[in-house]
Amino acid sequence: METSEPVLRTHFMRPLLLLALTAAPAFSQLFSFGAKAGVPLTDFINAASGDTPGGFVNFATTTDRFIIGPTAELRLPFGLGVEVDILYRHFDYQQTGQSGSTLSSGTTSGNAWEFPLLGKYRFFHSKLVHPYVDAGVSFDTLQGLSQTVVSTVQSVTGSSSTGTPSQLEHSTVKGFVLGGGLDIKILLIHIQPEIRFTRWGSEHFVDPSGFLHSNESQGEFLLGVTF
């Protein structure tokens, strides 16, 4: 007697569906994916003004008040985990100065992409709230750099643009990360407010005048939402 096709399909679909329903909670407990957003607690670039031999220079910068990007975590036994993030921020700075009879002004902007790789430990506080600490390494690389400088010498004005700013020292830097926060579980969603500190090993920007350099100490408040 031959088994009909609908019966065969039902025979094989039931165990597959059961396997999927069983594996879904286990997968969600092992891996989590989501997004992080936050604000910097320190300036990306330190800028000042002052006199130089033969003139003066003035730098100003605006720290964009947002950080955003995806996050993923591998959850391990005993409260351990491994997290990787991709965090984006925009920056810019302006410069004006005089050297002899030359007046100049310029604008520089770009994008910074930060790639932290962190080990994580959750303290077993309650079923819904877990304080945690994390530590690891991070790489920060600059993309989309643009600098435009306008110079005036004896009423003659000229401008130039480049993708390699004159103050650029390192397009990619690396550093050490230390942070802590709370993992708050609401149904299937994890909400994670965190304070994070990064110490970079070198600077992105350094001006010979000493009035502009990128900050080697970086503080951030981040809010993660993962599933």
Secondary structure as GFF3:
##gff-version 3
##sequence-region A 1 227
A	DSSP	alpha_helix	5	30	.	.	.	ID=ss1
A	DSSP	beta_strand	31	40	.	.	.	ID=ss2
A	DSSP	beta_strand	45	47	.	.	.	ID=ss3
A	DSSP	beta_strand	49	52	.	.	.	ID=ss4
A	DSSP	beta_strand	55	63	.	.	.	ID=ss5
A	DSSP	beta_strand	67	75	.	.	.	ID=ss6
A	DSSP	beta_strand	80	85	.	.	.	ID=ss7
A	DSSP	beta_strand	87	99	.	.	.	ID=ss8
A	DSSP	beta_strand	102	122	.	.	.	ID=ss9
A	DSSP	beta_strand	129	153	.	.	.	ID=ss10
A	DSSP	beta_strand	156	162	.	.	.	ID=ss11
A	DSSP	beta_strand	172	186	.	.	.	ID=ss12
A	DSSP	beta_strand	189	200	.	.	.	ID=ss13
A	DSSP	beta_strand	212	214	.	.	.	ID=ss14
A	DSSP	beta_strand	217	226	.	.	.	ID=ss15
###
